[in-house]
Amino acid sequence: MGDPDVLAAEPQRAGDAARGWEALVNEGYVGCGAPRALYDRFAGGTPAGWRLPGRTGRSADLPYFANAYTTPSGVEVVTANCLGCHASFLRGELVIGLGDASADFTMDVTPMIAAGAFLPADPAQKAELDKLLGRVKALAPHIRTRTVGANPADHIAAVLFAHRDRETLAWSDAPLIELPTEEPIPVDVPAWWLLKKKAAMFHTGAGRGDQARIMMTASVLCVDDVASARAVDAYFPDIRAFILTLEPPPFPAPIDATVAARGKVVFERRCSRCHGTYGEDGHYETRVVPLAKVGTDPLLAEHAGQFSAPFRTWFNGSFYGEVARLEPHDGYVAPPLDGVWATAPYFHNGSVPTLAALLDSSLRRARYVIGRGRDAYDLDAVGWQTWDADASPGIDPRWVYDASAPGYSNAGHTFGDTLSAEDRRALLEYLKGI
């Protein structure tokens, strides 16, 4: 009999990676956006570093996180794409597939979109902007986070499920399911290149079955009928195929091979049962670690947001649930660690800014401000530089990570505390290179 904490892989649809890249950065799978004429009037030019090399067509001059496409009503719009959360700058370079830990969900963008709604003279353009505005108004009261960098993805999904008819996917201005009452639980966006190893998606292992169908749930924002959703789903196996080609960036500084070799021994003795092994003979199993063992913030694993019962029922009984399902567990998946050096901050809620603090809980601050920008990444501690928020009077509270807030705890995963300082240093050196 197998280990009950290990999740088995399930069959996946094949796809074409090259077609997947083109779909990812050109198609309108979100289903709505701002009229291109309005966008061009007010957005200004796109910095060269924000453009995707080699992208052609009407999207070529847009930022990496936006696509241009023409809606069924004939209006060209600029819409979000998946890279808004699944690409990020690291030491000055845009890394496709790196979860964005700097997005700002602390502010309500509704007034800005509402102001634009008065500008289009063309009725079709106004209708497209009004559609976008309606969705943003539905989301805005429920997805504001305490801290810049915290991602409310699970609350976004729950609110959008609540406003849709489960059978037809038709939008309802009034919620059809009682909306979440708790504040958004922060989640850290996992690196895409880990997907090739994982048998389940999301931090609680809740995403089971067909991964492409789960990914295309981004369309729940504005795709309003099953036929349109099927059209999007037709190319999402290609997008998944592209994601499976991604590899992590190499550590950008020398690694002490002798120290790292000792660290490998420590890792394989103390960490590999949950996180797998690496190298030519590496092996990884998608293992759920119970809350009582890992000790990290429990709220997400207690099935809040889209993982609470009404929203699981909606998903599993909808078009999205035909070949996929939400099936959360009472714990967190121990992720594969390929390219872990690049993926700070750590834990499912992004509460630990460096690997050094992950391995030594005494280094974790209760309230801190995280550094930003090219020079804020600490290659010695492996992660983002921070400073004590209480020693920085006048700091905007949106930039303060408070580990005492619900869902934001940085406690738990204290397995490194029992290591000697020498073993921790060796383990850190090894982790830089896997």
URJOGI-V499933 format. One record per residue. N is the residue number from 1. RES is the residue in three letters. PHI is phi as a letter, one per 40 degrees, with the letter a starting at -180 (* if undefined). PSI is psi in whole degrees, 0 to 359 (NA if undefined). D_CENTER is the distance of its C-alpha to the mean C-alpha in Angstrom with 1 decimal. Layout:
N:RES:PHI:PSI:D_CENTER + N:RES:PHI:PSI:D_CENTER
//
This chain:
1:MET:*:136:33.8 + 2:GLY:c:169:30.2 + 3:ASP:c:122:28.1 + 4:PRO:c:343:26.7 + 5:ASP:c:353:23.6 + 6:VAL:c:127:22.7 + 7:LEU:c:130:20.8 + 8:ALA:c:146:22.6 + 9:ALA:c:151:21.2 + 10:GLU:b:156:21.9 + 11:PRO:d:144:23.1 + 12:GLN:b:150:20.9 + 13:ARG:c:142:22.1 + 14:ALA:c:159:23.0 + 15:GLY:a:174:22.1 + 16:ASP:b:115:23.1 + 17:ALA:c:320:20.6 + 18:ALA:c:316:22.6 + 19:ARG:c:327:22.5 + 20:GLY:c:319:18.8 + 21:TRP:c:315:18.2 + 22:GLU:c:320:20.7 + 23:ALA:c:318:19.1 + 24:LEU:d:319:15.6 + 25:VAL:b:11:17.1 + 26:ASN:b:333:20.0 + 27:GLU:c:163:19.8 + 28:GLY:b:53:19.4 + 29:TYR:c:344:17.2 + 30:VAL:c:330:15.9 + 31:GLY:g:356:19.7 + 32:CYS:a:167:20.6 + 33:GLY:a:185:20.7 + 34:ALA:c:137:23.1 + 35:PRO:d:135:26.4 + 36:ARG:d:323:26.6 + 37:ALA:c:321:30.0 + 38:LEU:c:319:28.6 + 39:TYR:d:311:25.6 + 40:ASP:c:330:28.0 + 41:ARG:c:326:30.3 + 42:PHE:b:341:28.1 + 43:ALA:c:333:25.1 + 44:GLY:g:182:27.2 + 45:GLY:c:161:26.7 + 46:THR:c:125:23.6 + 47:PRO:d:144:23.8 + 48:ALA:d:321:24.5 + 49:GLY:c:347:21.6 + 50:TRP:c:357:19.1 + 51:ARG:c:151:20.7 + 52:LEU:c:119:19.8 + 53:PRO:d:133:22.8 + 54:GLY:g:353:24.7 + 55:ARG:c:136:23.1 + 56:THR:b:176:26.1 + 57:GLY:g:198:27.2 + 58:ARG:c:342:26.4 + 59:SER:c:352:22.8 + 60:ALA:d:326:24.1 + 61:ASP:c:12:24.7 + 62:LEU:c:162:21.4 + 63:PRO:c:159:18.4 + 64:TYR:d:335:15.9 + 65:PHE:c:12:13.5 + 66:ALA:b:144:16.4 + 67:ASN:b:149:18.6 + 68:ALA:b:135:22.2 + 69:TYR:a:167:23.8 + 70:THR:b:127:26.7 + 71:THR:c:166:26.5 + 72:PRO:d:336:29.2 + 73:SER:c:358:31.1 + 74:GLY:g:7:31.6 + 75:VAL:c:129:29.6 + 76:GLU:c:128:27.4 + 77:VAL:b:161:24.2 + 78:VAL:b:124:21.3 + 79:THR:b:163:18.0 + 80:ALA:c:156:14.3 + 81:ASN:b:180:12.6 + 82:CYS:c:337:9.3 + 83:LEU:c:350:9.5 + 84:GLY:d:328:9.1 + 85:CYS:b:337:5.4 + 86:HIS:b:31:6.0 + 87:ALA:a:150:9.2 + 88:SER:a:157:10.7 + 89:PHE:c:134:14.3 + 90:LEU:b:116:15.7 + 91:ARG:f:41:19.4 + 92:GLY:g:356:20.0 + 93:GLU:b:138:18.5 + 94:LEU:c:125:15.7 + 95:VAL:b:111:13.7 + 96:ILE:c:129:12.3 + 97:GLY:g:350:9.5 + 98:LEU:c:124:8.7 + 99:GLY:d:138:5.3 + 100:ASP:c:116:6.9 + 101:ALA:b:17:8.5 + 102:SER:b:5:11.2 + 103:ALA:c:147:10.3 + 104:ASP:b:104:13.1 + 105:PHE:b:20:13.0 + 106:THR:c:347:16.3 + 107:MET:b:155:18.5 + 108:ASP:c:117:19.8 + 109:VAL:c:1:19.9 + 110:THR:d:314:22.2 + 111:PRO:d:324:25.4 + 112:MET:c:316:24.5 + 113:ILE:c:321:24.0 + 114:ALA:c:323:27.0 + 115:ALA:c:322:29.1 + 116:GLY:c:337:28.4 + 117:ALA:c:341:29.4 + 118:PHE:c:352:33.0 + 119:LEU:c:319:33.2 + 120:PRO:c:129:33.1 + 121:ALA:c:332:36.6 + 122:ASP:c:127:35.9 + 123:PRO:d:323:35.4 + 124:ALA:c:320:32.9 + 125:GLN:c:317:30.7 + 126:LYS:c:321:31.0 + 127:ALA:c:320:30.1 + 128:GLU:c:318:26.8 + 129:LEU:c:323:25.9 + 130:ASP:c:323:27.1 + 131:LYS:c:312:24.8 + 132:LEU:d:316:21.7 + 133:LEU:c:319:23.2 + 134:GLY:c:320:23.8 + 135:ARG:c:320:20.2 + 136:VAL:c:321:19.1 + 137:LYS:c:323:22.0 + 138:ALA:c:323:21.0 + 139:LEU:c:320:17.5 + 140:ALA:d:315:18.5 + 141:PRO:c:349:20.4 + 142:HIS:b:357:17.7 + 143:ILE:b:9:14.4 + 144:ARG:c:126:15.8 + 145:THR:c:165:14.5 + 146:ARG:c:328:17.1 + 147:THR:b:138:15.5 + 148:VAL:c:133:14.1 + 149:GLY:h:336:10.7 + 150:ALA:c:135:9.8 + 151:ASN:b:128:7.2 + 152:PRO:c:33:9.2 + 153:ALA:d:320:7.2 + 154:ASP:c:328:9.8 + 155:HIS:c:323:12.6 + 156:ILE:d:312:11.9 + 157:ALA:c:315:12.4 + 158:ALA:c:315:15.4 + 159:VAL:c:318:17.1 + 160:LEU:c:322:17.0 + 161:PHE:d:317:18.3 + 162:ALA:c:334:21.0 + 163:HIS:c:10:22.2 + 164:ARG:b:142:22.8 + 165:ASP:c:127:25.7 + 166:ARG:c:328:24.6 + 167:GLU:c:318:27.2 + 168:THR:b:344:27.2 + 169:LEU:g:10:23.8 + 170:ALA:c:142:26.0 + 171:TRP:c:141:24.7 + 172:SER:b:126:26.5 + 173:ASP:c:327:26.7 + 174:ALA:c:138:27.5 + 175:PRO:c:141:25.0 + 176:LEU:c:348:26.3 + 177:ILE:b:145:24.6 + 178:GLU:c:130:24.8 + 179:LEU:c:155:21.8 + 180:PRO:d:140:19.9 + 181:THR:b:336:22.0 + 182:GLU:c:159:20.1 + 183:GLU:c:158:17.9 + 184:PRO:d:138:14.1 + 185:ILE:c:125:12.8 + 186:PRO:c:138:10.4 + 187:VAL:b:148:7.3 + 188:ASP:c:135:5.9 + 189:VAL:c:117:2.7 + 190:PRO:c:154:5.4 + 191:ALA:c:136:7.6 + 192:TRP:c:328:8.7 + 193:TRP:c:349:12.3 + 194:LEU:c:343:12.2 + 195:LEU:c:327:12.1 + 196:LYS:c:340:15.8 + 197:LYS:c:343:16.8 + 198:LYS:c:136:15.0 + 199:ALA:c:355:17.0 + 200:ALA:a:151:14.5 + 201:MET:b:159:10.9 + 202:PHE:g:159:8.9 + 203:HIS:c:332:10.1 + 204:THR:c:8:13.4 + 205:GLY:g:22:14.1 + 206:ALA:c:335:14.4 + 207:GLY:c:103:13.4 + 208:ARG:b:159:16.8 + 209:GLY:g:217:19.0 + 210:ASP:c:112:18.2 + 211:GLN:c:326:14.7 + 212:ALA:c:320:15.3 + 213:ARG:c:322:16.3 + 214:ILE:c:316:13.2 + 215:MET:d:319:11.1 + 216:MET:c:6:13.7 + 217:THR:c:348:13.2 + 218:ALA:d:334:11.8 + 219:SER:c:350:15.5 + 220:VAL:c:348:16.2 + 221:LEU:c:309:16.2 + 222:CYS:b:358:19.5 + 223:VAL:c:116:20.7 + 224:ASP:b:11:23.6 + 225:ASP:a:160:25.5 + 226:VAL:c:323:25.2 + 227:ALA:c:317:27.0 + 228:SER:c:323:24.5 + 229:ALA:c:322:21.5 + 230:ARG:c:324:23.5 + 231:ALA:c:321:23.9 + 232:VAL:c:315:20.2 + 233:ASP:d:332:19.8 + 234:ALA:c:329:22.6 + 235:TYR:b:1:20.6 + 236:PHE:c:334:17.2 + 237:PRO:c:329:18.7 + 238:ASP:c:319:19.4 + 239:ILE:c:317:15.8 + 240:ARG:c:319:14.9 + 241:ALA:c:321:18.0 + 242:PHE:c:315:16.9 + 243:ILE:d:323:13.6 + 244:LEU:c:347:16.0 + 245:THR:c:348:18.0 + 246:LEU:c:142:15.6 + 247:GLU:b:152:16.8 + 248:PRO:c:154:15.8 + 249:PRO:c:146:17.9 + 250:PRO:c:153:21.0 + 251:PHE:c:131:21.8 + 252:PRO:c:19:23.7 + 253:ALA:a:165:26.6 + 254:PRO:c:145:29.3 + 255:ILE:b:132:28.8 + 256:ASP:c:106:31.8 + 257:ALA:c:324:32.5 + 258:THR:c:314:35.0 + 259:VAL:c:319:32.8 + 260:ALA:c:324:29.7 + 261:ALA:c:321:32.1 + 262:ARG:c:321:32.9 + 263:GLY:c:326:29.3 + 264:LYS:c:320:28.8 + 265:VAL:c:316:31.5 + 266:VAL:c:315:30.0 + 267:PHE:c:311:26.6 + 268:GLU:c:337:28.2 + 269:ARG:c:324:30.3 + 270:ARG:b:338:27.9 + 271:CYS:b:338:24.2 + 272:SER:c:336:24.5 + 273:ARG:d:323:25.2 + 274:CYS:c:319:21.6 + 275:HIS:b:1:19.7 + 276:GLY:g:182:22.0 + 277:THR:b:166:24.2 + 278:TYR:b:160:23.9 + 279:GLY:h:190:26.3 + 280:GLU:d:326:28.3 + 281:ASP:b:24:28.9 + 282:GLY:c:151:25.4 + 283:HIS:a:135:24.4 + 284:TYR:b:136:21.3 + 285:GLU:b:141:21.1 + 286:THR:c:98:18.2 + 287:ARG:b:129:19.7 + 288:VAL:c:122:18.9 + 289:VAL:c:122:20.3 + 290:PRO:d:150:22.1 + 291:LEU:d:318:21.4 + 292:ALA:c:335:25.0 + 293:LYS:c:315:24.5 + 294:VAL:c:324:21.3 + 295:GLY:g:11:21.9 + 296:THR:c:174:18.6 + 297:ASP:d:129:17.7 + 298:PRO:c:346:18.6 + 299:LEU:d:315:17.3 + 300:LEU:c:319:14.2 + 301:ALA:c:351:16.5 + 302:GLU:c:13:19.2 + 303:HIS:g:53:17.5 + 304:ALA:c:178:16.6 + 305:GLY:g:222:14.7 + 306:GLN:c:349:14.3 + 307:PHE:c:358:15.6 + 308:SER:c:161:18.9 + 309:ALA:d:313:21.9 + 310:PRO:c:327:22.4 + 311:PHE:c:328:19.0 + 312:ARG:c:316:19.1 + 313:THR:c:318:22.5 + 314:TRP:c:307:21.6 + 315:PHE:c:310:18.9 + 316:ASN:c:338:21.2 + 317:GLY:c:4:24.2 + 318:SER:b:181:22.8 + 319:PHE:d:319:22.6 + 320:TYR:c:330:19.0 + 321:GLY:c:4:20.7 + 322:GLU:d:319:23.5 + 323:VAL:b:7:22.0 + 324:ALA:b:168:18.9 + 325:ARG:a:154:18.5 + 326:LEU:c:123:16.6 + 327:GLU:a:73:18.4 + 328:PRO:c:160:16.9 + 329:HIS:b:164:18.8 + 330:ASP:c:59:20.3 + 331:GLY:i:191:18.4 + 332:TYR:b:143:15.4 + 333:VAL:c:131:14.9 + 334:ALA:c:110:16.1 + 335:PRO:c:159:13.8 + 336:PRO:c:156:15.6 + 337:LEU:b:19:16.0 + 338:ASP:d:128:16.5 + 339:GLY:g:27:16.0 + 340:VAL:c:333:15.1 + 341:TRP:d:328:17.0 + 342:ALA:c:352:14.4 + 343:THR:b:15:11.3 + 344:ALA:d:149:12.6 + 345:PRO:c:169:12.2 + 346:TYR:b:172:12.6 + 347:PHE:g:165:12.6 + 348:HIS:c:338:10.1 + 349:ASN:b:8:10.6 + 350:GLY:g:33:10.8 + 351:SER:c:349:14.5 + 352:VAL:b:113:16.2 + 353:PRO:c:344:16.2 + 354:THR:b:157:18.2 + 355:LEU:c:327:19.2 + 356:ALA:d:317:22.7 + 357:ALA:c:333:21.8 + 358:LEU:c:323:19.9 + 359:LEU:c:349:23.3 + 360:ASP:a:100:25.5 + 361:SER:c:343:24.6 + 362:SER:c:345:27.5 + 363:LEU:c:355:25.6 + 364:ARG:c:128:23.0 + 365:ARG:c:152:23.8 + 366:ALA:c:322:23.9 + 367:ARG:a:124:23.1 + 368:TYR:a:161:21.9 + 369:VAL:b:132:20.9 + 370:ILE:c:139:18.4 + 371:GLY:c:156:19.7 + 372:ARG:b:160:18.3 + 373:GLY:g:174:19.5 + 374:ARG:d:320:20.9 + 375:ASP:c:8:23.2 + 376:ALA:c:359:21.1 + 377:TYR:c:121:19.7 + 378:ASP:c:107:22.2 + 379:LEU:c:344:22.9 + 380:ASP:c:309:25.3 + 381:ALA:c:346:23.2 + 382:VAL:g:81:20.2 + 383:GLY:i:194:17.6 + 384:TRP:c:135:17.7 + 385:GLN:c:146:21.1 + 386:THR:b:165:21.7 + 387:TRP:a:158:24.8 + 388:ASP:c:121:26.3 + 389:ALA:c:326:25.6 + 390:ASP:c:346:29.0 + 391:ALA:c:9:30.7 + 392:SER:b:73:29.4 + 393:PRO:c:143:31.2 + 394:GLY:g:359:30.2 + 395:ILE:c:139:26.5 + 396:ASP:c:125:24.4 + 397:PRO:c:341:22.9 + 398:ARG:c:340:19.6 + 399:TRP:c:2:19.2 + 400:VAL:c:125:20.3 + 401:TYR:c:117:18.1 + 402:ASP:b:106:20.4 + 403:ALA:c:357:20.0 + 404:SER:c:351:22.6 + 405:ALA:c:150:20.6 + 406:PRO:d:127:19.5 + 407:GLY:g:349:16.2 + 408:TYR:b:7:16.2 + 409:SER:d:142:18.6 + 410:ASN:b:22:18.6 + 411:ALA:c:168:21.3 + 412:GLY:g:180:21.5 + 413:HIS:f:59:21.0 + 414:THR:c:22:24.4 + 415:PHE:c:331:25.5 + 416:GLY:c:346:26.0 + 417:ASP:c:333:28.4 + 418:THR:c:357:31.2 + 419:LEU:c:155:31.1 + 420:SER:c:160:33.7 + 421:ALA:d:324:32.7 + 422:GLU:c:319:33.8 + 423:ASP:c:322:31.6 + 424:ARG:c:318:28.5 + 425:ARG:c:317:29.3 + 426:ALA:c:318:29.8 + 427:LEU:c:319:26.6 + 428:LEU:c:319:24.6 + 429:GLU:c:321:26.5 + 430:TYR:c:318:25.7 + 431:LEU:c:334:21.9 + 432:LYS:d:330:22.0 + 433:GLY:b:0:23.2 + 434:ILE:c:NA:21.3
//
